[in-house]
Amino acid sequence: MTNITKEVFDNLEQEIDVFAKNKTLGSSEAKPYLDEYHSKIIDYFKQVNDITGNIDFDNLNQYPVVPMNFKERYEYMIERKYHFMGYRQMKTFKTELIKMNASYQT
């Protein structure tokens, strides 16, 4: 897995924000970007928590960097990934992860 940085998210957001502005997040053109964005968020969560396999949702407290209500928000993001509020949740979640990781590193 390659190292995921804030810039990776910023580049994807530039593309996705155009679809959001035009209210076309559910389009076949937007879906691959949203899928990649969601995938990068999960990969970043695994990266900052040094997870090599699957996320253990039953033992989230074992990880050092876990945003509040992680499991519920994760399920919501999957459910609403191609909708504006799902995208907003992913952006908020990503920002929290980055900030929490920076705080954890210091």
N, C-alpha and C positions, 0 to 999 in steps of 0.2 A: 504494500500500500504506500502510495506516495504521500509526502507530507502535505497536509491541507492547511492553507493559510487564509487569512481574511480576504486576500486579493482574489482567491479562487471564488469565494462567495460574491465579492463585489462584481466580478466579471459576469457571473450568471445573473445577478440581480439586474444589471444593466439590460440584459436581454429580456428577462421576465417582466421587468417594470413596464416595458413597452406594451406587452400583452395586457398587463393589469390596467394600464391607462386606457387602452382601447376596449376593455371589458371582454377580452378574448382568451382568458386563462384556460377555458375548457376546450379550446381549439386543438386540432391535431398538430398544429405547428408549435403550440406552447407546451403541450404535455411532455415531450422529451426533455425540455429545459427544467420543468418542475420535477420530473422524475430524477434527473441528475442532481438538482438542488437538494431534494429530500435525501437522496443517497449520500451526498457529501456531508449533510448534517449528521447522519448516523455514523458515517465513517469518521467524522471529526470527533464525535462523542467517544467512539472506540479508541481513537488516537490519543485523546487527552487522558483517557482512563486506562490506557495500555491493555485493551481488550483484543485478544486475537481471534476469538470465536464469536459465538452469539452473545448478545446482551442477556444477562440473567435478571429478568424483570422481577423475580421473586426475592432477589437479594440486592436491590439497587443501593442499599446503604453500605455495601462493601466498596463502592467506587468513590473516589475522592471528589469528583466534579459531576454533580447531578442537580440539574435545575428542579425547582419545586414542581410537584405534580407531574413528574416526568412521564410516567406510564400513561396517564390520562391524556396528556398533551400529545404524546407519541401516537396514540390511537386516533385522536382528533385530526392530527396532521395527515394520517393515512386516509381517513374517512373523507376529509375535505381538501385534499391536496390540489385539486383542479378548480378550486373556488377561491375567491378573493380573501375570505377570512382564513382559510387554510394556509394560503400563502403568507398572510400577515403573521399568523402563528409561527410559521417556519422562520420568518425573518426575526421575530422577537426571540424565539428559542435559540437561534444561532447567535444573536447578540449576547444573550445571557450566558451561553456556553463559553464564548470568547472572553467575556469579562470575568466569569468565574474561574476559568483556567488561568488567566493572567494573575488573578488574586491568589490562586493556589500555588502558582510558581514562585511568588515572592516570599 
